[in-house]
């Protein structure tokens, strides 16, 4: 035989591949399973991390409280991992991402449902109005426009409290201000007293005589948390205030109880278990989504709460932004 020409040499090379002349090597299933192991490892660690964070002790540096406050945002990381797995076209990574996705859904999936119902017997609004609010009168009018029967305010100051009293006087004939918290009502208030959760007054208790019977209402502003180089995420004073508020609520003789206010923490923070145990979150039970309330400019956490016992939340929501750094929170209750 004579020497090979260029065409013959090309034919020999291409015939080595499945598919015949001119074809390229096909993508094999084994390659889809070999890639993406780094993404898969990160996904597994994220899933385990979520489980650990949800149960992490909060007494050491407050790290547990910090992680639990922002744990719902771990869902964004899960979506990012899923996107990377899709781009990498990795079956291993895609399957591994199911672990953090399942953990997140077990922790927070129920909060995504819209559980809001119709109108109840009583609408309650709670708002940290911020002591530096530049427009207390406008804030008061905005809250009154919600149609709430009860309005609880936190972070009142000697400068702003009179403005709220004047603006709400016509619609809410009954009110009491105790220290930095206040309660306005269309129904008579009785047995109003401060609740000693801190050295200065940041909580009150009142009996509200509604048309369907008495209701105990607690308005509270728990101590702020602090980031400290030596103490870490310092929640000690807040946790102590929560424990005292819990003691007061447990000792309440009335069967129907509503506890509202700025807790400076979420109901996912296990450090607040003393006050959240035995009470139900109106947002969790009758809201839509997470109902984040802080900061008002871009809410990332729900630290303003409406908790109940002996009554049924029908709907829960946040109100439009006011001059405060918090959003107002509201709930409609069936008594």
Secondary structure as UniProt FT lines:
FT   HELIX           6..14
FT   TURN            15..16
FT   TURN            18..19
FT   TURN            21..22
FT   HELIX           29..34
FT   HELIX           37..55
FT   TURN            61..62
FT   HELIX           63..70
FT   HELIX           71..73
FT   HELIX           74..88
FT   HELIX           91..108
FT   HELIX           109..112
FT   STRAND          122..128
FT   TURN            131..132
FT   HELIX           136..144
FT   TURN            145..147
FT   STRAND          150..154
FT   TURN            158..160
FT   HELIX           161..168
FT   TURN            169..171
FT   STRAND          174..178
FT   TURN            179..180
FT   STRAND          181..185
FT   STRAND          189..194
FT   STRAND          203..210
FT   TURN            211..212
FT   STRAND          213..221
FT   STRAND          226..228
FT   TURN            229..231
FT   STRAND          232..234
FT   HELIX           236..250
FT   STRAND          257..262
FT   TURN            267..268
FT   HELIX           270..272
FT   HELIX           273..276
FT   TURN            277..278
FT   STRAND          280..281
FT   HELIX           282..286
FT   TURN            296..297
FT   STRAND          304..309
FT   STRAND          312..318
FT   STRAND          329..334
//
